[in-house]
Amino acid sequence: MNVNNAELIISAVSSRQYPNVTLPEIAFAGRSNVGKSSLINRLVNRKKLARTSSSPGKTATLNFYKIENALYFVDLPGYGYAKVSWNERQKWADMINEYLAKSAQLKAIFQLVDARHNPTKEDITMFDWIKASGLDYMVIATKTDKLGKTAVAKNKAAICEALDVGEDKVIMFSAETGLGKEDIWDYIDNN
C-alpha cells in the first residue's frame, strides 16, 4: 500500500480514550526497543510519525495512528523493560491487557521479536496469549539488517521452533532496508 495519509489520533491510557470509530485496528506488541515504532514508520514511509528512541521504554501509552482513513495501527507499550519501576511496568501491562480485552475493532496482532535472538520468556508468554485469543496474528522478526544472509534463515527457523509456529506466520523485517515491508502490507490487505 502506498500511504499518503497517516496521523497520530490519540495517545490513550484507558478504554475511555480509544477512538470511537469502526475502523479495524492492528496492534503492534513486543519487548521494549524491539522496533515497533520503527516498523510503523517504515510501513507508512515516514521517519517521525511514531517516536523512536535508542532508549527502551519510550512508548508509555497506546498510540493510535489512523492510516489512509481505512484502519488504525496501535503501538502498544513495550514489555520486559527492567529499568522502569515495577509500578510503571504494571501500569503498562494493565493498559495492554485492557486494550486487548476490550477493543471491539482489534482484528490482528503483530508480535515483534528481535531476529538476532531467540524469543524471550515474555515473548513466548505474549505469543501464547495471542494464539489463545483467536485473533489473526503475524510474528515480525525485526533488525534483520544486523544479521548475515545465512543467519536470517537460521534465526527464522529458531524463532518458529521456540514459538511453535509455521514459517508462514513469521516475516523477517528490517526498518533500515525495508525487507519484509511488502509481505506485511500483503498480509494487512488480505486479512
C-alpha positions as CSV (number, residue, x, y, z in Angstrom):
1,M,0.0,0.0,0.0
2,N,1.2,3.5,-0.8
3,V,0.4,5.5,2.3
4,N,-0.3,9.2,1.8
5,N,-2.3,9.9,4.9
6,A,-1.2,8.8,8.3
7,E,-1.6,10.6,11.6
8,L,-1.4,10.1,15.3
9,I,-5.0,10.4,16.6
10,I,-4.6,9.9,20.3
11,S,-2.2,8.5,22.9
12,A,-4.5,6.7,25.3
13,V,-4.1,5.3,28.8
14,S,-7.6,3.7,29.1
15,S,-10.5,2.5,27.1
16,R,-12.4,5.7,27.7
17,Q,-9.9,7.4,25.3
18,Y,-9.9,4.9,22.4
19,P,-11.2,6.4,19.2
20,N,-14.9,5.9,18.8
21,V,-15.0,4.6,15.2
22,T,-15.5,1.3,13.5
23,L,-12.2,1.1,11.6
24,P,-10.2,-2.1,12.0
25,E,-7.2,-2.0,14.3
26,I,-3.9,-3.8,14.1
27,A,-1.9,-3.9,17.3
28,F,1.9,-3.9,17.5
29,A,3.2,-5.8,20.6
30,G,6.8,-6.6,21.6
31,R,9.5,-6.0,24.1
32,S,10.8,-2.5,24.7
33,N,13.2,-1.3,22.0
34,V,12.3,-4.2,19.6
35,G,11.4,-1.7,16.9
36,K,7.6,-1.3,17.0
37,S,7.7,2.5,16.2
38,S,10.4,2.0,13.5
39,L,8.2,-0.6,11.9
40,I,5.2,1.7,11.8
41,N,7.3,4.5,10.4
42,R,8.7,2.2,7.6
43,L,5.2,0.9,6.7
44,V,3.8,4.4,6.3
45,N,7.0,5.9,4.7
46,R,7.6,8.4,7.4
47,K,10.6,9.0,9.6
48,K,9.0,10.5,12.6
49,L,5.3,9.6,12.7
50,A,5.9,7.2,15.6
51,R,8.5,8.4,18.1
52,T,11.6,6.2,18.2
53,S,14.5,6.2,20.6
54,S,17.6,4.2,21.3
55,S,16.5,4.1,24.9
56,P,13.9,1.4,25.7
57,G,10.6,2.2,27.3
58,K,9.7,5.4,25.5
59,T,6.3,4.3,24.4
60,A,4.3,4.5,27.6
61,T,0.8,4.9,26.1
62,L,-1.4,3.2,23.5
63,N,-0.7,5.2,20.4
64,F,-3.5,5.1,17.7
65,Y,-2.4,6.0,14.2
66,K,-5.0,6.4,11.5
67,I,-3.8,5.1,8.2
68,E,-5.5,6.2,5.0
69,N,-8.8,6.7,6.8
70,A,-9.1,2.9,6.5
71,L,-7.5,1.4,9.6
72,Y,-5.6,2.1,12.8
73,F,-2.2,0.9,13.8
74,V,-2.0,0.7,17.6
75,D,1.5,0.9,19.1
76,L,1.5,-0.8,22.5
77,P,4.0,0.0,25.3
78,G,6.8,-2.5,25.3
79,Y,7.0,-5.3,27.8
80,G,10.0,-6.7,29.6
81,Y,11.9,-3.5,30.3
82,A,13.6,-3.7,33.7
83,K,14.8,-0.1,34.2
84,V,11.4,1.3,35.0
85,S,9.7,0.7,38.3
86,W,7.6,-2.3,38.9
87,N,4.6,0.0,39.3
88,E,5.2,1.5,35.9
89,R,5.6,-1.9,34.3
90,Q,2.4,-3.0,35.9
91,K,0.6,0.1,34.7
92,W,1.8,-0.7,31.1
93,A,0.7,-4.3,31.5
94,D,-2.8,-3.2,32.7
95,M,-3.1,-0.8,29.7
96,I,-2.2,-3.6,27.3
97,N,-4.5,-6.1,28.9
98,E,-7.4,-3.7,28.9
99,Y,-6.9,-2.9,25.3
100,L,-6.5,-6.5,24.1
101,A,-9.6,-7.5,26.1
102,K,-11.9,-4.5,25.3
103,S,-11.1,-3.3,21.8
104,A,-14.0,-4.4,19.6
105,Q,-12.1,-3.2,16.5
106,L,-8.9,-5.2,17.1
107,K,-8.5,-7.5,14.0
108,A,-4.9,-8.7,14.2
109,I,-1.9,-8.5,16.4
110,F,1.7,-8.2,15.1
111,Q,4.1,-9.5,17.7
112,L,7.6,-8.2,17.2
113,V,10.6,-10.2,18.2
114,D,14.3,-9.4,17.8
115,A,15.6,-11.6,14.9
116,R,19.1,-11.7,16.4
117,H,17.9,-13.7,19.5
118,N,15.7,-16.5,20.5
119,P,12.3,-15.3,21.8
120,T,12.4,-14.4,25.5
121,K,10.1,-15.9,28.2
122,E,8.0,-12.7,27.9
123,D,7.8,-13.1,24.1
124,I,6.6,-16.7,24.5
125,T,4.0,-15.8,27.1
126,M,2.7,-13.0,24.9
127,F,2.6,-15.2,21.9
128,D,0.7,-18.0,23.8
129,W,-1.9,-15.4,24.8
130,I,-2.2,-14.2,21.2
131,K,-2.7,-17.7,19.9
132,A,-5.3,-18.4,22.6
133,S,-7.2,-15.1,21.8
134,G,-8.3,-16.4,18.4
135,L,-7.3,-13.2,16.7
136,D,-5.3,-13.2,13.5
137,Y,-1.6,-12.7,14.1
138,M,1.8,-12.5,12.5
139,V,5.2,-12.6,14.1
140,I,7.6,-10.0,12.8
141,A,11.3,-10.6,13.4
142,T,12.9,-7.2,13.4
143,K,16.5,-5.9,13.0
144,T,17.4,-8.5,10.3
145,D,19.8,-6.0,8.7
146,K,22.1,-6.7,11.6
147,L,22.4,-10.4,10.5
148,G,24.2,-12.1,7.7
149,K,22.1,-13.8,5.0
150,T,22.6,-17.3,6.4
151,A,21.8,-16.2,9.9
152,V,18.4,-14.8,8.7
153,A,17.2,-18.2,7.6
154,K,18.7,-20.0,10.6
155,N,17.2,-17.5,13.1
156,K,13.8,-17.6,11.4
157,A,13.8,-21.4,12.0
158,A,14.8,-20.9,15.6
159,I,12.0,-18.4,16.2
160,C,9.5,-20.7,14.6
161,E,10.6,-23.6,16.8
162,A,10.6,-21.5,20.0
163,L,7.1,-20.2,19.3
164,D,5.9,-23.5,17.8
165,V,4.6,-21.7,14.7
166,G,5.0,-22.3,11.0
167,E,7.3,-20.3,8.8
168,D,4.3,-18.8,7.0
169,K,3.4,-16.9,10.3
170,V,6.9,-15.2,10.6
171,I,8.0,-12.3,8.5
172,M,11.7,-11.2,8.6
173,F,11.8,-7.4,8.7
174,S,14.3,-4.6,8.6
175,A,13.4,-0.9,9.2
176,E,16.7,0.0,7.6
177,T,16.4,-1.8,4.3
178,G,12.6,-2.4,4.0
179,L,13.0,-6.2,3.9
180,G,9.6,-7.6,4.7
181,K,7.6,-4.4,4.2
182,E,5.7,-5.7,1.2
183,D,4.9,-9.0,2.9
184,I,3.4,-7.2,5.9
185,W,1.3,-5.0,3.6
186,D,0.2,-8.1,1.7
187,Y,-0.9,-9.7,5.0
188,I,-2.8,-6.5,6.0
189,D,-4.5,-6.2,2.6
190,N,-5.6,-9.8,2.5
191,N,-6.9,-10.1,6.1
